[in-house]
Amino acid sequence: MLIWYGASAVAAIVIAWGAAMIHASGHAPVGIVSILVGGVLGAALAGIAAAQQIRARRQLIIGAILLAIVTALAEHAWLYIDFRRQWHESRINAQVAIFRPESPPSLTEYFSREWTPQSATLWCFDATMIVASTTVTLFLIQRIATPACPKNHTANPIP
């Protein structure tokens, strides 16, 4: 299960990077990108679980919820990194550099400025959609991939 968590964390961070690039492009419909990100993450988690032959549904669902939260946090971390890149690029212009400090705001300062009631609502909605679509996708793929056992199944039937 530890390998699953490690590989899944890498997948979550990579998927978060893709989501951050979509959001940074300005072409990210509210909710749709979050649902797609969760679906892709859920499919990736199911694929990693299948490769590791992990079938513990409850553990996978709990792991999916945790990794979906990691994805939402990593998405905002990638957006902060992009903000810092833009900050440094804009300082090349002398007129902009006069009014800006040498270094961009710290992570804490950045989020304290960005955390408004409107953005908090949007971010929480985004995270909720990612968590929900990840767990639903993982659950459905697991359910389809794992055949149901009959109730009266015996390990070694005698004719």
ABEGO torsion letter per residue (X at the ends): XAAAAAAAAAAAAAAAAAAAAAAAAGBBBBGAAAAAAAAAAAAAAAAAAAAAGBABAAAAAAAAAAAAAAAAAAAAAAAAAAAAAAAAAAAABAAAAAABBABBBBAAAAAAAABBAAAAAAAAAAAAAAAAAAAAAAAAAAAAABBBBBAABBABBBX
